[in-house]
Each structure stands twice: as structure tokens, then as C-alpha cells.
Amino acid sequence: MRILIAEDEVEITRALKLLLEKNKFTVDMVHDGENAWELLRHIRYDAVVLDIMMPGMDGMEVLKKAREQRIAVPVLFLTAKSEVEDRVAGLTAGADDYLPKPFAASEFIARVKALTRRSRSYVPQLLSVGEAVLDCGRYEIKGRDASLRLNKKEYQLLELFMRNPGRVFSTEHLMRQVWELDTEASLDVVWTYIGFLRKKLKQAGAGVEIRTVRGAGYTLEVPEC
């Protein structure tokens, strides 16, 4: 699952990113409202951790814009403001939860997980297409012949395909969804990891294949008999 953190305190943002990554989330982080809004417009997140007090566009304005555009991503407000009227204002603006600073790491993770469970895009522990079963908790792909462990990028790619079987994804879209926004990797890395996944799907006897659609991208299909 992919989380966006928008928080102007750099050290807090880095700490939260590490905490979420240890819990198997993919994390993008920004430090101002303008960049947060730009990402929300173009990338589908499973939850957003949003600070209210940010330079330029504040978190409240970012949230209002998102709701006006019918972006239904669950939002956790993270802020030093803890007065009742501030909490009411945040929830009224469309936030799903509110966590005042300081907070315990365990509570933060619990709240983020609760948001993703309520999200329409919540991913169950097991995803299946054809004979392929992706264990989201163990990073394993299971087929009729074997169960194989995936590395982080392989898992994120395959999760995206298995959540959207038959949908064609461009190389650029896969880069945005799976690799870090500030990565120096070239688009060739997508082709490389598609090759890794094809090999593992075949070894597992998964009964699905990642097909190249000329000039468009890649799609996950169940081959016709």
C-alpha cells in the first residue's frame, strides 16, 4: 500500500517514513502543501498523513481541494493543534482521523492501518488471479507448482497488476507508482523487473502472464487455453 506524508518538519517526516516502511508500506514524502496537492492529483494513495501547519498551502486547504475533486483517499491530520475546535474543523473539512503531537509510534501505525482498512482500495491479505495467489503479508506468489518470495519492488509491481487484471499500464505509470519519486533509475528498470516477475510467475506455475502491449505498456492476463 502507498502512503503520502506531507509534513514540514523534515526529521519527523523521515522518522515516520522509516516507521511505515518497516510495516511494509510504500511511502512518498513532501514538506509543503503545493507538492502534496500535486501528488494527490496524479497518484492514487491508500492513505495520506497530512500536517495542517505547512508553508504556502496548508493541510486544510489541500484536503478541501482533494474533496472538491472527489479524491476519496483517507486522511489522517497530524498536527500540534489539539483544541476541540481544531479537531472539529479538520474532521468537518473531510479528514478521517486526527492525531495531535506528540504521539506514540504504535498509535500512529495503528491509526494508519485503520485508515487503510476503511479505504475503498483496501487490499486483502490474499489476492488471486487465475491460479496465482499473492500473499500480501508474506510477499509471496503462489501457484500450482511452487511458492516464491518476492523482493519489495517485485511485490509492488505484481500487487498493482493483480489489483487491476487486464488493465494496461505504461512504463511511466509503473515508474510513478512503484519507484521513489526522487529515484535516479531509468525507465529500463521497469523492463528489468517485469522480466524478474515473468520468470517467477512461470516457476510458480501461476497460470498468468505479464504481456507487452506494443506502444502502450504491460498488462496481466490469464492465457487462453
C-alpha positions in Angstrom: 0.0 0.0 0.0 1.2 3.5 -0.8 1.1 6.4 1.8 1.8 10.1 1.3 3.3 12.0 4.2 3.0 15.8 4.0 4.8 17.4 6.9 7.1 20.4 7.1 9.3 19.1 9.8 11.9 17.1 7.9 13.2 14.9 10.8 9.6 13.9 11.8 8.8 13.1 8.1 11.9 10.9 7.8 11.1 9.1 11.0 7.5 8.4 10.0 8.7 7.2 6.6 11.0 4.7 8.1 8.3 3.5 10.6 5.8 3.0 7.8 8.3 1.2 5.5 9.1 -1.2 8.4 5.4 -2.1 8.3 5.6 -2.8 4.5 4.1 0.5 3.2 5.5 2.4 0.3 5.9 6.0 1.3 6.2 9.3 -0.6 7.1 12.4 1.5 6.8 16.2 0.8 7.2 19.2 3.0 4.6 21.7 1.7 1.0 21.8 0.7 1.6 22.6 -3.0 3.7 19.5 -3.6 1.2 17.4 -1.6 -1.7 18.6 -3.8 0.3 18.0 -7.0 0.9 14.3 -6.0 -2.7 13.8 -4.9 -3.8 14.9 -8.3 -1.7 12.3 -10.1 -1.1 9.3 -7.9 -3.6 7.1 -6.1 -2.7 6.7 -2.4 -4.2 4.3 0.1 -3.9 7.0 2.9 -2.5 10.4 3.5 -0.8 11.8 6.6 -1.3 15.5 6.4 0.1 18.2 8.6 -2.1 21.3 9.0 0.5 23.9 9.5 2.6 23.9 6.4 4.2 26.8 4.4 2.2 28.1 1.4 -0.9 26.0 1.1 -1.8 24.5 4.5 -3.1 21.0 5.1 -6.7 22.2 5.5 -6.6 23.7 2.0 -5.0 20.6 0.5 -7.8 18.5 2.0 -10.6 20.8 0.8 -9.2 20.7 -2.8 -9.0 16.9 -2.7 -12.6 16.6 -1.5 -13.8 19.1 -4.1 -12.2 17.0 -6.8 -13.8 13.8 -5.3 -10.5 12.3 -4.2 -11.7 9.9 -1.6 -8.4 8.9 -0.1 -8.5 8.5 3.8 -6.7 11.4 5.5 -5.1 11.5 8.9 -4.4 15.0 10.2 -1.1 15.2 12.1 -0.6 18.5 14.0 0.4 20.2 17.1 -3.1 21.7 17.4 -5.2 19.7 19.9 -8.0 22.0 20.8 -11.5 20.6 20.3 -12.4 23.3 17.8 -9.4 22.5 15.7 -10.3 18.8 15.7 -13.8 19.6 14.7 -12.6 21.9 11.9 -10.3 19.2 10.5 -13.0 16.5 10.6 -15.6 18.8 9.1 -13.2 19.6 6.2 -13.2 15.9 5.3 -10.4 14.3 7.4 -11.0 10.7 8.6 -8.9 10.9 11.7 -6.9 13.4 13.8 -3.7 12.7 15.8 -2.2 15.6 17.9 1.6 15.7 18.6 3.3 14.3 20.5 2.2 10.7 19.8 3.4 7.2 20.3 4.8 5.3 17.2 2.5 2.4 17.9 -0.6 4.6 17.9 0.4 6.2 14.7 0.9 2.9 12.9 -2.4 1.6 14.3 -4.3 4.6 13.1 -2.8 4.4 9.6 -3.6 0.7 9.4 -7.2 1.5 10.5 -7.5 4.1 7.7 -6.3 1.7 5.0 -8.8 -0.9 6.3 -11.6 1.6 5.8 -10.3 2.7 2.4 -12.2 1.5 -0.7 -8.8 0.4 -2.0 -8.1 -1.8 0.9 -6.1 -4.8 -0.2 -6.9 -8.2 1.4 -4.1 -10.4 2.6 -4.6 -12.7 -0.4 -5.1 -11.5 -4.0 -5.9 -14.1 -6.7 -5.9 -14.1 -10.5 -6.1 -17.3 -12.4 -4.0 -19.8 -10.4 -1.8 -17.1 -9.0 -2.3 -16.2 -5.3 -0.3 -13.2 -3.9 0.2 -13.3 -0.2 0.4 -9.6 0.8 1.6 -10.3 4.3 4.5 -12.6 3.3 5.5 -11.1 -0.1 5.0 -14.5 -1.8 3.5 -15.6 -5.1 1.9 -19.0 -5.0 1.0 -21.2 -8.0 0.3 -24.8 -8.7 4.0 -25.7 -8.7 5.7 -23.5 -6.0 5.6 -20.6 -3.6 8.3 -18.0 -4.3 9.3 -15.0 -2.2 9.3 -11.6 -3.9 11.5 -8.6 -3.2 9.9 -5.3 -2.4 9.8 -3.9 -6.0 8.6 -7.2 -7.5 5.9 -7.3 -4.9 4.7 -3.8 -5.5 4.6 -4.3 -9.3 2.7 -7.6 -9.0 0.3 -6.2 -6.4 -0.6 -3.4 -8.9 -1.1 -5.8 -11.7 -3.2 -8.2 -9.6 -5.4 -5.5 -8.3 -6.1 -4.4 -11.9 -6.0 -7.6 -14.1 -6.4 -6.7 -17.8 -5.5 -3.1 -17.4 -2.7 -1.8 -19.5 0.0 0.2 -17.5 2.5 2.4 -19.3 6.2 2.2 -18.3 5.9 5.8 -17.0 2.9 4.9 -14.8 4.7 1.9 -13.3 7.7 4.1 -12.5 5.5 6.7 -10.7 3.6 4.0 -8.8 6.5 1.7 -7.7 9.7 3.6 -7.7 10.6 6.5 -5.4 9.8 10.0 -6.8 13.4 11.1 -6.5 14.9 8.0 -7.9 17.7 8.3 -10.5 16.8 5.0 -12.0 15.9 5.0 -15.8 12.8 3.5 -17.3 14.8 0.4 -18.2 14.4 -0.7 -14.6 10.7 -1.4 -15.2 11.6 -3.7 -18.1 14.2 -5.5 -15.9 11.7 -6.1 -13.1 9.0 -7.2 -15.5 11.5 -9.9 -16.6 12.1 -11.0 -13.0 8.3 -11.3 -12.4 7.7 -13.2 -15.6 10.4 -15.8 -14.6 8.9 -16.2 -11.1 5.3 -16.5 -12.3 6.4 -19.2 -14.7 8.4 -21.0 -12.0 5.4 -20.9 -9.6 3.0 -22.2 -12.2 0.9 -19.2 -11.6 -1.3 -19.5 -14.7 -1.0 -15.8 -15.5 1.4 -13.8 -17.6 2.5 -10.2 -18.0 2.0 -9.3 -21.6 3.7 -6.5 -23.5 1.2 -4.3 -25.4 3.1 -2.7 -28.2 3.3 1.0 -27.8 1.2 1.1 -24.7 2.8 -0.9 -21.8 2.1 -4.0 -19.9 -0.9 -6.0 -18.7 -1.6 -9.1 -16.5 -3.7 -11.7 -18.3 -4.8 -15.3 -17.9 -3.7 -17.0 -21.1 -6.5 -18.7 -23.1 -6.3 -22.5 -23.3 
